[in-house]
Amino acid sequence: MRSRTHSLNWHGQVFYFQYVRDSFEEQGAPLWAVSRRGEFIGTMPCSTEVTTKDFELRGLHWLSDLLDPQQPR
């Protein structure tokens, strides 16, 4: 995925993903800062080399794990 910003809809809310500096790549996967309504809620590790569809799937799973941990997958 070449874009450095991305948004996803989850449970009727829009979440924004912003790529964080490359310096995190040496620790594994690059990080994406995640926010909702202008409020930072966490970081999600994900390579910039994944497809947009894979990024969206990872983002939705990440949001589900963070915000709805009781939901079975």
CHARMM-style PDB file with segment names, atoms N, HN, CA, C and O in Angstrom:
ATOM      1  N   MET     1       0.856  -1.163   0.000  1.00  0.00      PROA
ATOM      2  CA  MET     1       0.000   0.000   0.000  1.00  0.00      PROA
ATOM      3  C   MET     1       0.898   1.220   0.000  1.00  0.00      PROA
ATOM      4  O   MET     1       1.708   1.393   0.910  1.00  0.00      PROA
ATOM      5  N   ARG     2       0.767   2.052  -0.988  1.00  0.00      PROA
ATOM      6  HN  ARG     2       0.108   1.911  -1.727  1.00  0.00      PROA
ATOM      7  CA  ARG     2       1.644   3.209  -1.126  1.00  0.00      PROA
ATOM      8  C   ARG     2       1.179   4.422  -0.330  1.00  0.00      PROA
ATOM      9  O   ARG     2       1.986   5.289   0.004  1.00  0.00      PROA
ATOM     10  N   SER     3      -0.079   4.490  -0.031  1.00  0.00      PROA
ATOM     11  HN  SER     3      -0.735   3.786  -0.302  1.00  0.00      PROA
ATOM     12  CA  SER     3      -0.626   5.650   0.680  1.00  0.00      PROA
ATOM     13  C   SER     3      -0.095   5.694   2.110  1.00  0.00      PROA
ATOM     14  O   SER     3       0.100   4.655   2.741  1.00  0.00      PROA
ATOM     15  N   ARG     4       0.134   6.898   2.614  1.00  0.00      PROA
ATOM     16  HN  ARG     4      -0.025   7.742   2.102  1.00  0.00      PROA
ATOM     17  CA  ARG     4       0.610   7.074   3.990  1.00  0.00      PROA
ATOM     18  C   ARG     4      -0.521   7.445   4.938  1.00  0.00      PROA
ATOM     19  O   ARG     4      -0.290   7.615   6.135  1.00  0.00      PROA
ATOM     20  N   THR     5      -1.738   7.574   4.422  1.00  0.00      PROA
ATOM     21  HN  THR     5      -1.926   7.436   3.450  1.00  0.00      PROA
ATOM     22  CA  THR     5      -2.920   7.790   5.249  1.00  0.00      PROA
ATOM     23  C   THR     5      -4.035   6.903   4.719  1.00  0.00      PROA
ATOM     24  O   THR     5      -4.101   6.604   3.527  1.00  0.00      PROA
ATOM     25  N   HSD     6      -4.892   6.498   5.610  1.00  0.00      PROA
ATOM     26  HN  HSD     6      -4.838   6.741   6.579  1.00  0.00      PROA
ATOM     27  CA  HSD     6      -5.999   5.634   5.209  1.00  0.00      PROA
ATOM     28  C   HSD     6      -7.111   5.786   6.236  1.00  0.00      PROA
ATOM     29  O   HSD     6      -6.842   6.074   7.402  1.00  0.00      PROA
ATOM     30  N   SER     7      -8.335   5.598   5.823  1.00  0.00      PROA
ATOM     31  HN  SER     7      -8.554   5.364   4.875  1.00  0.00      PROA
ATOM     32  CA  SER     7      -9.445   5.632   6.768  1.00  0.00      PROA
ATOM     33  C   SER     7     -10.295   4.377   6.592  1.00  0.00      PROA
ATOM     34  O   SER     7     -10.424   3.836   5.493  1.00  0.00      PROA
ATOM     35  N   LEU     8     -10.873   3.929   7.716  1.00  0.00      PROA
ATOM     36  HN  LEU     8     -10.768   4.368   8.609  1.00  0.00      PROA
ATOM     37  CA  LEU     8     -11.747   2.760   7.713  1.00  0.00      PROA
ATOM     38  C   LEU     8     -13.001   3.072   8.505  1.00  0.00      PROA
ATOM     39  O   LEU     8     -12.955   3.783   9.509  1.00  0.00      PROA
ATOM     40  N   ASN     9     -14.119   2.536   8.047  1.00  0.00      PROA
ATOM     41  HN  ASN     9     -14.156   1.959   7.232  1.00  0.00      PROA
ATOM     42  CA  ASN     9     -15.364   2.622   8.806  1.00  0.00      PROA
ATOM     43  C   ASN     9     -15.524   1.337   9.603  1.00  0.00      PROA
ATOM     44  O   ASN     9     -15.409   0.238   9.059  1.00  0.00      PROA
ATOM     45  N   TRP    10     -15.789   1.483  10.894  1.00  0.00      PROA
ATOM     46  HN  TRP    10     -15.881   2.375  11.336  1.00  0.00      PROA
ATOM     47  CA  TRP    10     -16.011   0.334  11.753  1.00  0.00      PROA
ATOM     48  C   TRP    10     -17.119   0.693  12.722  1.00  0.00      PROA
ATOM     49  O   TRP    10     -16.992   1.652  13.483  1.00  0.00      PROA
ATOM     50  N   HSD    11     -18.196  -0.060  12.702  1.00  0.00      PROA
ATOM     51  HN  HSD    11     -18.299  -0.838  12.084  1.00  0.00      PROA
ATOM     52  CA  HSD    11     -19.365   0.163  13.558  1.00  0.00      PROA
ATOM     53  C   HSD    11     -19.882   1.608  13.451  1.00  0.00      PROA
ATOM     54  O   HSD    11     -20.228   2.236  14.451  1.00  0.00      PROA
ATOM     55  N   GLY    12     -19.922   2.111  12.221  1.00  0.00      PROA
ATOM     56  HN  GLY    12     -19.640   1.601  11.408  1.00  0.00      PROA
ATOM     57  CA  GLY    12     -20.468   3.438  11.974  1.00  0.00      PROA
ATOM     58  C   GLY    12     -19.555   4.597  12.335  1.00  0.00      PROA
ATOM     59  O   GLY    12     -19.982   5.750  12.288  1.00  0.00      PROA
ATOM     60  N   GLN    13     -18.327   4.323  12.690  1.00  0.00      PROA
ATOM     61  HN  GLN    13     -17.980   3.385  12.728  1.00  0.00      PROA
ATOM     62  CA  GLN    13     -17.372   5.377  13.029  1.00  0.00      PROA
ATOM     63  C   GLN    13     -16.202   5.342  12.052  1.00  0.00      PROA
ATOM     64  O   GLN    13     -15.840   4.282  11.543  1.00  0.00      PROA
ATOM     65  N   VAL    14     -15.616   6.503  11.797  1.00  0.00      PROA
ATOM     66  HN  VAL    14     -15.910   7.365  12.210  1.00  0.00      PROA
ATOM     67  CA  VAL    14     -14.475   6.588  10.896  1.00  0.00      PROA
ATOM     68  C   VAL    14     -13.195   6.621  11.730  1.00  0.00      PROA
ATOM     69  O   VAL    14     -13.070   7.412  12.664  1.00  0.00      PROA
ATOM     70  N   PHE    15     -12.257   5.759  11.381  1.00  0.00      PROA
ATOM     71  HN  PHE    15     -12.359   5.116  10.622  1.00  0.00      PROA
ATOM     72  CA  PHE    15     -10.948   5.694  12.028  1.00  0.00      PROA
ATOM     73  C   PHE    15      -9.895   6.051  10.989  1.00  0.00      PROA
ATOM     74  O   PHE    15      -9.953   5.602   9.844  1.00  0.00      PROA
ATOM     75  N   TYR    16      -8.934   6.864  11.406  1.00  0.00      PROA
ATOM     76  HN  TYR    16      -8.887   7.229  12.336  1.00  0.00      PROA
ATOM     77  CA  TYR    16      -7.885   7.334  10.511  1.00  0.00      PROA
ATOM     78  C   TYR    16      -6.557   6.690  10.886  1.00  0.00      PROA
ATOM     79  O   TYR    16      -6.191   6.632  12.060  1.00  0.00      PROA
ATOM     80  N   PHE    17      -5.851   6.215   9.890  1.00  0.00      PROA
ATOM     81  HN  PHE    17      -6.148   6.262   8.936  1.00  0.00      PROA
ATOM     82  CA  PHE    17      -4.545   5.588  10.055  1.00  0.00      PROA
ATOM     83  C   PHE    17      -3.512   6.476   9.368  1.00  0.00      PROA
ATOM     84  O   PHE    17      -3.637   6.779   8.182  1.00  0.00      PROA
ATOM     85  N   GLN    18      -2.505   6.886  10.107  1.00  0.00      PROA
ATOM     86  HN  GLN    18      -2.403   6.640  11.071  1.00  0.00      PROA
ATOM     87  CA  GLN    18      -1.446   7.751   9.585  1.00  0.00      PROA
ATOM     88  C   GLN    18      -0.111   7.048   9.779  1.00  0.00      PROA
ATOM     89  O   GLN    18       0.227   6.650  10.894  1.00  0.00      PROA
ATOM     90  N   TYR    19       0.646   6.895   8.704  1.00  0.00      PROA
ATOM     91  HN  TYR    19       0.372   7.219   7.799  1.00  0.00      PROA
ATOM     92  CA  TYR    19       1.944   6.236   8.785  1.00  0.00      PROA
ATOM     93  C   TYR    19       2.876   7.024   9.698  1.00  0.00      PROA
ATOM     94  O   TYR    19       2.943   8.251   9.618  1.00  0.00      PROA
ATOM     95  N   VAL    20       3.598   6.310  10.571  1.00  0.00      PROA
ATOM     96  HN  VAL    20       3.543   5.314  10.636  1.00  0.00      PROA
ATOM     97  CA  VAL    20       4.550   6.921  11.493  1.00  0.00      PROA
ATOM     98  C   VAL    20       5.959   6.731  10.932  1.00  0.00      PROA
ATOM     99  O   VAL    20       6.193   5.836  10.121  1.00  0.00      PROA
ATOM    100  N   ARG    21       6.860   7.545  11.352  1.00  0.00      PROA
ATOM    101  HN  ARG    21       6.670   8.272  12.011  1.00  0.00      PROA
ATOM    102  CA  ARG    21       8.243   7.578  10.832  1.00  0.00      PROA
ATOM    103  C   ARG    21       8.830   6.205  10.526  1.00  0.00      PROA
ATOM    104  O   ARG    21       8.476   5.203  11.147  1.00  0.00      PROA
ATOM    105  N   ASP    22       9.735   6.186   9.553  1.00  0.00      PROA
ATOM    106  HN  ASP    22      10.023   7.000   9.048  1.00  0.00      PROA
ATOM    107  CA  ASP    22      10.414   4.960   9.135  1.00  0.00      PROA
ATOM    108  C   ASP    22      11.324   4.387  10.210  1.00  0.00      PROA
ATOM    109  O   ASP    22      11.700   3.218  10.122  1.00  0.00      PROA
ATOM    110  N   SER    23      11.686   5.154  11.202  1.00  0.00      PROA
ATOM    111  HN  SER    23      11.381   6.104  11.273  1.00  0.00      PROA
ATOM    112  CA  SER    23      12.644   4.672  12.204  1.00  0.00      PROA
ATOM    113  C   SER    23      12.125   3.443  12.951  1.00  0.00      PROA
ATOM    114  O   SER    23      12.918   2.707  13.538  1.00  0.00      PROA
ATOM    115  N   PHE    24      10.841   3.211  12.943  1.00  0.00      PROA
ATOM    116  HN  PHE    24      10.197   3.809  12.467  1.00  0.00      PROA
ATOM    117  CA  PHE    24      10.284   2.041  13.621  1.00  0.00      PROA
ATOM    118  C   PHE    24      10.504   0.758  12.828  1.00  0.00      PROA
ATOM    119  O   PHE    24      10.366  -0.335  13.378  1.00  0.00      PROA
ATOM    120  N   GLU    25      10.843   0.873  11.551  1.00  0.00      PROA
ATOM    121  HN  GLU    25      10.955   1.761  11.105  1.00  0.00      PROA
ATOM    122  CA  GLU    25      10.997  -0.321  10.721  1.00  0.00      PROA
ATOM    123  C   GLU    25      12.094  -1.233  11.230  1.00  0.00      PROA
ATOM    124  O   GLU    25      12.009  -2.447  11.047  1.00  0.00      PROA
ATOM    125  N   GLU    26      13.123  -0.687  11.866  1.00  0.00      PROA
ATOM    126  HN  GLU    26      13.192   0.299  12.015  1.00  0.00      PROA
ATOM    127  CA  GLU    26      14.203  -1.534  12.358  1.00  0.00      PROA
ATOM    128  C   GLU    26      13.752  -2.414  13.526  1.00  0.00      PROA
ATOM    129  O   GLU    26      14.439  -3.378  13.866  1.00  0.00      PROA
ATOM    130  N   GLN    27      12.625  -2.105  14.135  1.00  0.00      PROA
ATOM    131  HN  GLN    27      12.067  -1.322  13.858  1.00  0.00      PROA
ATOM    132  CA  GLN    27      12.104  -2.904  15.236  1.00  0.00      PROA
ATOM    133  C   GLN    27      11.073  -3.927  14.755  1.00  0.00      PROA
ATOM    134  O   GLN    27      10.414  -4.555  15.583  1.00  0.00      PROA
ATOM    135  N   GLY    28      10.924  -4.102  13.499  1.00  0.00      PROA
ATOM    136  HN  GLY    28      11.460  -3.592  12.827  1.00  0.00      PROA
ATOM    137  CA  GLY    28       9.939  -5.032  12.946  1.00  0.00      PROA
ATOM    138  C   GLY    28       9.131  -4.344  11.866  1.00  0.00      PROA
ATOM    139  O   GLY    28       9.686  -3.907  10.858  1.00  0.00      PROA
ATOM    140  N   ALA    29       7.841  -4.244  12.065  1.00  0.00      PROA
ATOM    141  HN  ALA    29       7.391  -4.600  12.884  1.00  0.00      PROA
ATOM    142  CA  ALA    29       6.964  -3.626  11.069  1.00  0.00      PROA
ATOM    143  C   ALA    29       6.804  -2.134  11.358  1.00  0.00      PROA
ATOM    144  O   ALA    29       6.841  -1.724  12.518  1.00  0.00      PROA
ATOM    145  N   PRO    30       6.627  -1.325  10.324  1.00  0.00      PROA
ATOM    146  CA  PRO    30       6.340   0.094  10.532  1.00  0.00      PROA
ATOM    147  C   PRO    30       5.038   0.270  11.316  1.00  0.00      PROA
ATOM    148  O   PRO    30       4.176  -0.609  11.311  1.00  0.00      PROA
ATOM    149  N   LEU    31       4.909   1.399  11.978  1.00  0.00      PROA
ATOM    150  HN  LEU    31       5.609   2.113  11.981  1.00  0.00      PROA
ATOM    151  CA  LEU    31       3.717   1.656  12.783  1.00  0.00      PROA
ATOM    152  C   LEU    31       2.817   2.691  12.131  1.00  0.00      PROA
ATOM    153  O   LEU    31       3.272   3.599  11.436  1.00  0.00      PROA
ATOM    154  N   TRP    32       1.537   2.525  12.377  1.00  0.00      PROA
ATOM    155  HN  TRP    32       1.167   1.787  12.942  1.00  0.00      PROA
ATOM    156  CA  TRP    32       0.510   3.456  11.924  1.00  0.00      PROA
ATOM    157  C   TRP    32      -0.184   4.009  13.160  1.00  0.00      PROA
ATOM    158  O   TRP    32      -0.647   3.240  14.003  1.00  0.00      PROA
ATOM    159  N   ALA    33      -0.264   5.328  13.279  1.00  0.00      PROA
ATOM    160  HN  ALA    33       0.111   5.952  12.594  1.00  0.00      PROA
ATOM    161  CA  ALA    33      -1.008   5.960  14.362  1.00  0.00      PROA
ATOM    162  C   ALA    33      -2.485   5.918  13.993  1.00  0.00      PROA
ATOM    163  O   ALA    33      -2.853   6.205  12.854  1.00  0.00      PROA
ATOM    164  N   VAL    34      -3.320   5.566  14.941  1.00  0.00      PROA
ATOM    165  HN  VAL    34      -3.021   5.333  15.866  1.00  0.00      PROA
ATOM    166  CA  VAL    34      -4.758   5.420  14.688  1.00  0.00      PROA
ATOM    167  C   VAL    34      -5.507   6.432  15.544  1.00  0.00      PROA
ATOM    168  O   VAL    34      -5.245   6.570  16.739  1.00  0.00      PROA
ATOM    169  N   SER    35      -6.449   7.143  14.909  1.00  0.00      PROA
ATOM    170  HN  SER    35      -6.661   7.031  13.938  1.00  0.00      PROA
ATOM    171  CA  SER    35      -7.242   8.133  15.646  1.00  0.00      PROA
ATOM    172  C   SER    35      -8.708   8.031  15.254  1.00  0.00      PROA
ATOM    173  O   SER    35      -9.069   7.496  14.206  1.00  0.00      PROA
ATOM    174  N   ARG    36      -9.540   8.574  16.153  1.00  0.00      PROA
ATOM    175  HN  ARG    36      -9.246   9.008  17.004  1.00  0.00      PROA
ATOM    176  CA  ARG    36     -10.986   8.628  15.928  1.00  0.00      PROA
ATOM    177  C   ARG    36     -11.451   9.987  16.438  1.00  0.00      PROA
ATOM    178  O   ARG    36     -11.161  10.367  17.572  1.00  0.00      PROA
ATOM    179  N   ARG    37     -12.171  10.712  15.593  1.00  0.00      PROA
ATOM    180  HN  ARG    37     -12.406  10.403  14.672  1.00  0.00      PROA
ATOM    181  CA  ARG    37     -12.658  12.052  15.944  1.00  0.00      PROA
ATOM    182  C   ARG    37     -11.532  12.938  16.480  1.00  0.00      PROA
ATOM    183  O   ARG    37     -11.737  13.714  17.413  1.00  0.00      PROA
ATOM    184  N   GLY    38     -10.346  12.818  15.887  1.00  0.00      PROA
ATOM    185  HN  GLY    38     -10.180  12.188  15.129  1.00  0.00      PROA
ATOM    186  CA  GLY    38      -9.211  13.643  16.267  1.00  0.00      PROA
ATOM    187  C   GLY    38      -8.466  13.186  17.505  1.00  0.00      PROA
ATOM    188  O   GLY    38      -7.512  13.843  17.922  1.00  0.00      PROA
ATOM    189  N   GLU    39      -8.880  12.068  18.109  1.00  0.00      PROA
ATOM    190  HN  GLU    39      -9.655  11.534  17.771  1.00  0.00      PROA
ATOM    191  CA  GLU    39      -8.238  11.565  19.321  1.00  0.00      PROA
ATOM    192  C   GLU    39      -7.391  10.334  18.997  1.00  0.00      PROA
ATOM    193  O   GLU    39      -7.880   9.371  18.406  1.00  0.00      PROA
ATOM    194  N   PHE    40      -6.130  10.376  19.385  1.00  0.00      PROA
ATOM    195  HN  PHE    40      -5.732  11.158  19.865  1.00  0.00      PROA
ATOM    196  CA  PHE    40      -5.227   9.242  19.201  1.00  0.00      PROA
ATOM    197  C   PHE    40      -5.697   8.077  20.067  1.00  0.00      PROA
ATOM    198  O   PHE    40      -5.973   8.246  21.255  1.00  0.00      PROA
ATOM    199  N   ILE    41      -5.785   6.868  19.445  1.00  0.00      PROA
ATOM    200  HN  ILE    41      -5.560   6.731  18.481  1.00  0.00      PROA
ATOM    201  CA  ILE    41      -6.224   5.713  20.233  1.00  0.00      PROA
ATOM    202  C   ILE    41      -5.194   4.589  20.270  1.00  0.00      PROA
ATOM    203  O   ILE    41      -5.347   3.656  21.059  1.00  0.00      PROA
ATOM    204  N   GLY    42      -4.151   4.645  19.446  1.00  0.00      PROA
ATOM    205  HN  GLY    42      -4.026   5.403  18.805  1.00  0.00      PROA
ATOM    206  CA  GLY    42      -3.134   3.607  19.495  1.00  0.00      PROA
ATOM    207  C   GLY    42      -2.317   3.531  18.223  1.00  0.00      PROA
ATOM    208  O   GLY    42      -2.500   4.326  17.300  1.00  0.00      PROA
ATOM    209  N   THR    43      -1.405   2.556  18.184  1.00  0.00      PROA
ATOM    210  HN  THR    43      -1.256   1.910  18.933  1.00  0.00      PROA
ATOM    211  CA  THR    43      -0.600   2.320  16.992  1.00  0.00      PROA
ATOM    212  C   THR    43      -0.780   0.880  16.535  1.00  0.00      PROA
ATOM    213  O   THR    43      -0.889  -0.039  17.347  1.00  0.00      PROA
ATOM    214  N   MET    44      -0.807   0.705  15.236  1.00  0.00      PROA
ATOM    215  HN  MET    44      -0.718   1.451  14.577  1.00  0.00      PROA
ATOM    216  CA  MET    44      -0.956  -0.611  14.644  1.00  0.00      PROA
ATOM    217  C   MET    44       0.278  -0.910  13.801  1.00  0.00      PROA
ATOM    218  O   MET    44       0.600  -0.137  12.899  1.00  0.00      PROA
ATOM    219  N   PRO    45       0.985  -2.022  14.074  1.00  0.00      PROA
ATOM    220  CA  PRO    45       2.102  -2.390  13.209  1.00  0.00      PROA
ATOM    221  C   PRO    45       1.586  -3.001  11.911  1.00  0.00      PROA
ATOM    222  O   PRO    45       0.702  -3.858  11.927  1.00  0.00      PROA
ATOM    223  N   CYS    46       2.141  -2.557  10.794  1.00  0.00      PROA
ATOM    224  HN  CYS    46       2.859  -1.861  10.781  1.00  0.00      PROA
ATOM    225  CA  CYS    46       1.760  -3.124   9.501  1.00  0.00      PROA
ATOM    226  C   CYS    46       2.733  -2.629   8.443  1.00  0.00      PROA
ATOM    227  O   CYS    46       3.017  -1.434   8.365  1.00  0.00      PROA
ATOM    228  N   SER    47       3.232  -3.526   7.645  1.00  0.00      PROA
ATOM    229  HN  SER    47       3.001  -4.497   7.708  1.00  0.00      PROA
ATOM    230  CA  SER    47       4.149  -3.187   6.577  1.00  0.00      PROA
ATOM    231  C   SER    47       3.482  -2.286   5.546  1.00  0.00      PROA
ATOM    232  O   SER    47       2.278  -2.381   5.304  1.00  0.00      PROA
ATOM    233  N   THR    48       4.274  -1.420   4.949  1.00  0.00      PROA
ATOM    234  HN  THR    48       5.252  -1.343   5.145  1.00  0.00      PROA
ATOM    235  CA  THR    48       3.764  -0.570   3.865  1.00  0.00      PROA
ATOM    236  C   THR    48       3.688  -1.356   2.558  1.00  0.00      PROA
ATOM    237  O   THR    48       3.183  -0.843   1.560  1.00  0.00      PROA
ATOM    238  N   GLU    49       4.179  -2.583   2.553  1.00  0.00      PROA
ATOM    239  HN  GLU    49       4.589  -2.999   3.364  1.00  0.00      PROA
ATOM    240  CA  GLU    49       4.199  -3.400   1.341  1.00  0.00      PROA
ATOM    241  C   GLU    49       2.933  -4.239   1.152  1.00  0.00      PROA
ATOM    242  O   GLU    49       2.804  -4.909   0.127  1.00  0.00      PROA
ATOM    243  N   VAL    50       1.998  -4.226   2.098  1.00  0.00      PROA
ATOM    244  HN  VAL    50       2.103  -3.682   2.931  1.00  0.00      PROA
ATOM    245  CA  VAL    50       0.777  -5.016   1.952  1.00  0.00      PROA
ATOM    246  C   VAL    50      -0.179  -4.330   0.975  1.00  0.00      PROA
ATOM    247  O   VAL    50      -0.060  -3.136   0.703  1.00  0.00      PROA
ATOM    248  N   THR    51      -1.109  -5.095   0.463  1.00  0.00      PROA
ATOM    249  HN  THR    51      -1.206  -6.065   0.684  1.00  0.00      PROA
ATOM    250  CA  THR    51      -2.113  -4.518  -0.427  1.00  0.00      PROA
ATOM    251  C   THR    51      -3.112  -3.701   0.388  1.00  0.00      PROA
ATOM    252  O   THR    51      -3.197  -3.849   1.607  1.00  0.00      PROA
ATOM    253  N   THR    52      -3.850  -2.858  -0.278  1.00  0.00      PROA
ATOM    254  HN  THR    52      -3.781  -2.738  -1.268  1.00  0.00      PROA
ATOM    255  CA  THR    52      -4.870  -2.058   0.398  1.00  0.00      PROA
ATOM    256  C   THR    52      -5.903  -2.961   1.068  1.00  0.00      PROA
ATOM    257  O   THR    52      -6.325  -2.697   2.194  1.00  0.00      PROA
ATOM    258  N   LYS    53      -6.304  -4.012   0.386  1.00  0.00      PROA
ATOM    259  HN  LYS    53      -5.961  -4.227  -0.529  1.00  0.00      PROA
ATOM    260  CA  LYS    53      -7.284  -4.947   0.966  1.00  0.00      PROA
ATOM    261  C   LYS    53      -6.733  -5.605   2.233  1.00  0.00      PROA
ATOM    262  O   LYS    53      -7.443  -5.698   3.235  1.00  0.00      PROA
ATOM    263  N   ASP    54      -5.480  -6.062   2.201  1.00  0.00      PROA
ATOM    264  HN  ASP    54      -4.903  -5.986   1.387  1.00  0.00      PROA
ATOM    265  CA  ASP    54      -4.865  -6.663   3.388  1.00  0.00      PROA
ATOM    266  C   ASP    54      -4.751  -5.651   4.520  1.00  0.00      PROA
ATOM    267  O   ASP    54      -4.968  -5.992   5.683  1.00  0.00      PROA
ATOM    268  N   PHE    55      -4.410  -4.406   4.185  1.00  0.00      PROA
ATOM    269  HN  PHE    55      -4.234  -4.129   3.240  1.00  0.00      PROA
ATOM    270  CA  PHE    55      -4.321  -3.373   5.212  1.00  0.00      PROA
ATOM    271  C   PHE    55      -5.684  -3.164   5.866  1.00  0.00      PROA
ATOM    272  O   PHE    55      -5.780  -3.063   7.089  1.00  0.00      PROA
ATOM    273  N   GLU    56      -6.727  -3.100   5.061  1.00  0.00      PROA
ATOM    274  HN  GLU    56      -6.650  -3.183   4.067  1.00  0.00      PROA
ATOM    275  CA  GLU    56      -8.074  -2.912   5.602  1.00  0.00      PROA
ATOM    276  C   GLU    56      -8.472  -4.069   6.513  1.00  0.00      PROA
ATOM    277  O   GLU    56      -9.046  -3.848   7.579  1.00  0.00      PROA
ATOM    278  N   LEU    57      -8.176  -5.291   6.107  1.00  0.00      PROA
ATOM    279  HN  LEU    57      -7.709  -5.471   5.240  1.00  0.00      PROA
ATOM    280  CA  LEU    57      -8.489  -6.450   6.950  1.00  0.00      PROA
ATOM    281  C   LEU    57      -7.724  -6.389   8.267  1.00  0.00      PROA
ATOM    282  O   LEU    57      -8.297  -6.621   9.332  1.00  0.00      PROA
ATOM    283  N   ARG    58      -6.439  -6.081   8.197  1.00  0.00      PROA
ATOM    284  HN  ARG    58      -5.974  -5.893   7.333  1.00  0.00      PROA
ATOM    285  CA  ARG    58      -5.638  -5.963   9.423  1.00  0.00      PROA
ATOM    286  C   ARG    58      -6.171  -4.847  10.307  1.00  0.00      PROA
ATOM    287  O   ARG    58      -6.254  -5.001  11.526  1.00  0.00      PROA
ATOM    288  N   GLY    59      -6.531  -3.726   9.696  1.00  0.00      PROA
ATOM    289  HN  GLY    59      -6.463  -3.601   8.706  1.00  0.00      PROA
ATOM    290  CA  GLY    59      -7.068  -2.599  10.461  1.00  0.00      PROA
ATOM    291  C   GLY    59      -8.366  -2.947  11.160  1.00  0.00      PROA
ATOM    292  O   GLY    59      -8.562  -2.585  12.320  1.00  0.00      PROA
ATOM    293  N   LEU    60      -9.254  -3.646  10.470  1.00  0.00      PROA
ATOM    294  HN  LEU    60      -9.095  -3.940   9.528  1.00  0.00      PROA
ATOM    295  CA  LEU    60     -10.527  -4.034  11.078  1.00  0.00      PROA
ATOM    296  C   LEU    60     -10.322  -5.037  12.208  1.00  0.00      PROA
ATOM    297  O   LEU    60     -11.003  -4.957  13.230  1.00  0.00      PROA
ATOM    298  N   HSD    61      -9.401  -5.973  12.043  1.00  0.00      PROA
ATOM    299  HN  HSD    61      -8.848  -6.038  11.213  1.00  0.00      PROA
ATOM    300  CA  HSD    61      -9.100  -6.922  13.126  1.00  0.00      PROA
ATOM    301  C   HSD    61      -8.486  -6.194  14.319  1.00  0.00      PROA
ATOM    302  O   HSD    61      -8.821  -6.480  15.468  1.00  0.00      PROA
ATOM    303  N   TRP    62      -7.587  -5.251  14.039  1.00  0.00      PROA
ATOM    304  HN  TRP    62      -7.315  -5.018  13.105  1.00  0.00      PROA
ATOM    305  CA  TRP    62      -6.948  -4.481  15.103  1.00  0.00      PROA
ATOM    306  C   TRP    62      -7.999  -3.699  15.889  1.00  0.00      PROA
ATOM    307  O   TRP    62      -7.993  -3.707  17.120  1.00  0.00      PROA
ATOM    308  N   LEU    63      -8.897  -3.026  15.179  1.00  0.00      PROA
ATOM    309  HN  LEU    63      -8.903  -3.019  14.179  1.00  0.00      PROA
ATOM    310  CA  LEU    63      -9.955  -2.269  15.845  1.00  0.00      PROA
ATOM    311  C   LEU    63     -10.853  -3.190  16.671  1.00  0.00      PROA
ATOM    312  O   LEU    63     -11.224  -2.853  17.796  1.00  0.00      PROA
ATOM    313  N   SER    64     -11.197  -4.334  16.121  1.00  0.00      PROA
ATOM    314  HN  SER    64     -10.895  -4.608  15.208  1.00  0.00      PROA
ATOM    315  CA  SER    64     -12.041  -5.283  16.835  1.00  0.00      PROA
ATOM    316  C   SER    64     -11.359  -5.765  18.114  1.00  0.00      PROA
ATOM    317  O   SER    64     -11.991  -5.824  19.169  1.00  0.00      PROA
ATOM    318  N   ASP    65     -10.086  -6.106  18.028  1.00  0.00      PROA
ATOM    319  HN  ASP    65      -9.573  -6.058  17.171  1.00  0.00      PROA
ATOM    320  CA  ASP    65      -9.348  -6.564  19.209  1.00  0.00      PROA
ATOM    321  C   ASP    65      -9.257  -5.471  20.271  1.00  0.00      PROA
ATOM    322  O   ASP    65      -9.371  -5.753  21.463  1.00  0.00      PROA
ATOM    323  N   LEU    66      -9.056  -4.244  19.850  1.00  0.00      PROA
ATOM    324  HN  LEU    66      -8.964  -4.014  18.881  1.00  0.00      PROA
ATOM    325  CA  LEU    66      -8.893  -3.137  20.794  1.00  0.00      PROA
ATOM    326  C   LEU    66     -10.215  -2.694  21.402  1.00  0.00      PROA
ATOM    327  O   LEU    66     -10.311  -2.498  22.613  1.00  0.00      PROA
ATOM    328  N   LEU    67     -11.222  -2.536  20.571  1.00  0.00      PROA
ATOM    329  HN  LEU    67     -11.144  -2.695  19.587  1.00  0.00      PROA
ATOM    330  CA  LEU    67     -12.458  -1.894  21.025  1.00  0.00      PROA
ATOM    331  C   LEU    67     -13.590  -2.855  21.355  1.00  0.00      PROA
ATOM    332  O   LEU    67     -14.561  -2.466  22.005  1.00  0.00      PROA
ATOM    333  N   ASP    68     -13.480  -4.089  20.922  1.00  0.00      PROA
ATOM    334  HN  ASP    68     -12.692  -4.405  20.394  1.00  0.00      PROA
ATOM    335  CA  ASP    68     -14.537  -5.057  21.169  1.00  0.00      PROA
ATOM    336  C   ASP    68     -13.910  -6.415  21.501  1.00  0.00      PROA
ATOM    337  O   ASP    68     -14.143  -7.392  20.789  1.00  0.00      PROA
ATOM    338  N   PRO    69     -13.112  -6.483  22.581  1.00  0.00      PROA
ATOM    339  CA  PRO    69     -12.365  -7.710  22.862  1.00  0.00      PROA
ATOM    340  C   PRO    69     -13.228  -8.927  23.183  1.00  0.00      PROA
ATOM    341  O   PRO    69     -12.728 -10.052  23.145  1.00  0.00      PROA
ATOM    342  N   GLN    70     -14.501  -8.736  23.495  1.00  0.00      PROA
ATOM    343  HN  GLN    70     -14.907  -7.822  23.526  1.00  0.00      PROA
ATOM    344  CA  GLN    70     -15.381  -9.861  23.820  1.00  0.00      PROA
ATOM    345  C   GLN    70     -15.934 -10.549  22.568  1.00  0.00      PROA
ATOM    346  O   GLN    70     -16.471 -11.654  22.655  1.00  0.00      PROA
ATOM    347  N   GLN    71     -15.805  -9.901  21.404  1.00  0.00      PROA
ATOM    348  HN  GLN    71     -15.369  -9.004  21.333  1.00  0.00      PROA
ATOM    349  CA  GLN    71     -16.326 -10.464  20.154  1.00  0.00      PROA
ATOM    350  C   GLN    71     -15.455 -11.635  19.704  1.00  0.00      PROA
ATOM    351  O   GLN    71     -14.246 -11.468  19.545  1.00  0.00      PROA
ATOM    352  N   PRO    72     -16.030 -12.791  19.500  1.00  0.00      PROA
ATOM    353  CA  PRO    72     -15.242 -13.909  18.941  1.00  0.00      PROA
ATOM    354  C   PRO    72     -14.980 -13.670  17.464  1.00  0.00      PROA
ATOM    355  O   PRO    72     -15.786 -13.048  16.773  1.00  0.00      PROA
ATOM    356  N   ARG    73     -13.850 -14.166  16.988  1.00  0.00      PROA
ATOM    357  HN  ARG    73     -13.194 -14.671  17.550  1.00  0.00      PROA
ATOM    358  CA  ARG    73     -13.519 -14.043  15.566  1.00  0.00      PROA
ATOM    359  C   ARG    73     -13.610 -15.366  14.881  1.00  0.00      PROA
ATOM    360  OT1 ARG    73     -13.365 -15.457  13.678  1.00  0.00      PROA
TER     361      ARG     73
END
